[in-house]
Amino acid sequence: MNTATVTNFLLSTTTRTVLDVRTPAEFDKGHIPNAKNLPLFSDAERAEIGTLYKQVSPEKAFLRGLDLAGAKMSWYVREAFRLAPERKVAIHCWRGGKRSASLATLLSFSGFDILVLEGGYKAYRNHLLEQFSQRQTRFLVVGGKTGSGKTEVLRHLARLGEQVIDLEALAHHKGSAFGALGEAPQPTVEQFENELFQQFDQLNPGRRVWVENESRSIGKVFIPQGFWDQMKSGPLFQLEVDFHERIERLIQDYAAFSKEELEHSLQKIERRMGSQHTKEALDAFSNNDLRTATAIALRYYDKTYMHATGKGNFSKIIEIPVEKMDCLEAATQLISLANEHGY
């Protein structure tokens, strides 16, 4: 049984199954991507032990833990065989303490090749937040008002060999009041950071990275401060797309959703858009006039976008006219301009 720093532990995960031995509730709040949960204690059992520790004594808590874990020893081994049939595992708990040590010892006796994370999941979390702040990254930001096709442009950039992080895909949200439509449930803030770090950690630091211009909040999750600060200090490549073309793209993207879903989403921004504009948009929806409804909402989002962009700290803003919504051509032009400006 060996131990490893966070960096070496993460490198080992390409050949080992990660076993997180914390409770299901701890795991659900946030975990290393692709880890599997092999809990030493259930949520209720850990609560019971914690109460004994605080209200009675550490000794009583320890003995109760032995009672609970001892009754499940064969289950731990059988479950580990199921989760990691190759018998090579990287294991951790919250702080690299008794929980991971206990199961690591048991699994070692059972023929597993074990690597234990020094400092546990807490060390992993501290490491990723430090990396977001300390690792210098050349972010290039793709901007543009709502309906400009930024996400599709990012996908073309990736296909053309550029490094891309799609924040909205990781967040399972498109960033607006309509952003949850058609998406899977959002991860927790902590898990979003973990998934983001997995992609961030795999980047070539010598190459530029394209991201979409976002608010710090994407639905219910938040871009980590260190990542956000670097992202907002890079150059902004602003896609300039005709208002009516953007209306047509939005109708194409959202027309498949029910009228009820669209109206519910619109009502979320009533306070900011104004009751009169909201009423006009809802009336248009009721009359199946999607273009009028979309235009009303789009004017609101255009003002919001320009206000937010004006508060940014971008090193430079480069405007790119995009005609007839040719996102592949836009991606090709972005690469050319980035090369031209030495990014």
SULJO-V133393 format. One record per residue. PHI is phi in whole degrees, -180 to 180 (999 if undefined). Layout:
{{PHI} {PHI}}
This chain:
{{999} {-117} {-113} {-147} {-68} {-57} {-60} {-70} {-61} {-66} {-63} {-73} {-71} {-73} {-122} {-127} {-85} {-85} {-111} {-98} {-96} {-73} {-68} {-56} {-66} {-63} {-62} {-65} {-66} {178} {-153} {-62} {-53} {75} {-69} {-118} {-91} {-124} {-72} {-66} {-128} {-74} {-59} {-67} {-66} {-67} {-62} {-63} {-66} {-63} {-65} {-61} {-61} {-81} {-98} {-116} {-170} {-60} {-64} {-62} {-64} {-63} {-67} {-66} {-62} {-64} {-58} {-69} {-72} {-60} {-72} {-117} {-59} {-67} {-65} {-56} {-69} {-61} {-67} {-64} {-60} {-69} {-76} {-134} {-61} {-77} {65} {-118} {-131} {-112} {-121} {-156} {-123} {-76} {-123} {72} {-103} {-68} {-64} {-69} {-64} {-64} {-72} {-62} {-64} {-62} {-71} {-61} {-62} {-92} {97} {-89} {-90} {-114} {-127} {-107} {-77} {-66} {83} {66} {-61} {-61} {-66} {-61} {-65} {-62} {-63} {-68} {-67} {-65} {-65} {-59} {-87} {-95} {-79} {-74} {-130} {-88} {-85} {-118} {-105} {-95} {-114} {150} {-65} {-53} {90} {-84} {80} {-60} {-64} {-67} {-62} {-59} {-64} {-68} {-60} {-64} {-65} {-86} {96} {-82} {-80} {-137} {-118} {-95} {-63} {-68} {-65} {-67} {-83} {55} {-164} {-93} {95} {-108} {-62} {-94} {-67} {-85} {-63} {76} {-104} {-69} {-55} {-69} {-72} {-66} {-57} {-63} {-70} {-59} {-63} {-64} {-67} {-63} {-64} {-57} {-72} {-59} {-70} {-93} {-71} {-81} {-65} {-86} {-117} {-71} {-133} {-94} {-137} {-90} {-68} {-126} {-72} {-64} {-95} {-121} {65} {-102} {-111} {-131} {-70} {-56} {-57} {-62} {-64} {-61} {-62} {-69} {-61} {-79} {-101} {-86} {-77} {-108} {-100} {-94} {-77} {-107} {-122} {-56} {-55} {-71} {-67} {-68} {-60} {-64} {-65} {-65} {-62} {-62} {-74} {-116} {-64} {-74} {-84} {-68} {-60} {-64} {-64} {-67} {-66} {-63} {-65} {-63} {-65} {-65} {-109} {-58} {-63} {-85} {-82} {103} {-64} {-67} {-65} {-64} {-61} {-64} {-68} {-65} {-62} {-65} {-58} {-60} {-93} {59} {-96} {-67} {-67} {-66} {-61} {-67} {-62} {-64} {-66} {-67} {-62} {-64} {-67} {-63} {-64} {-63} {-65} {-65} {-65} {-66} {-66} {-64} {-87} {-73} {-118} {-64} {-68} {-162} {-119} {-116} {-90} {-126} {-67} {-121} {-103} {56} {51} {-86} {-72} {-66} {-63} {-63} {-64} {-63} {-68} {-61} {-62} {-63} {-68} {-62} {-65} {-62} {-89} {79} {-88}}
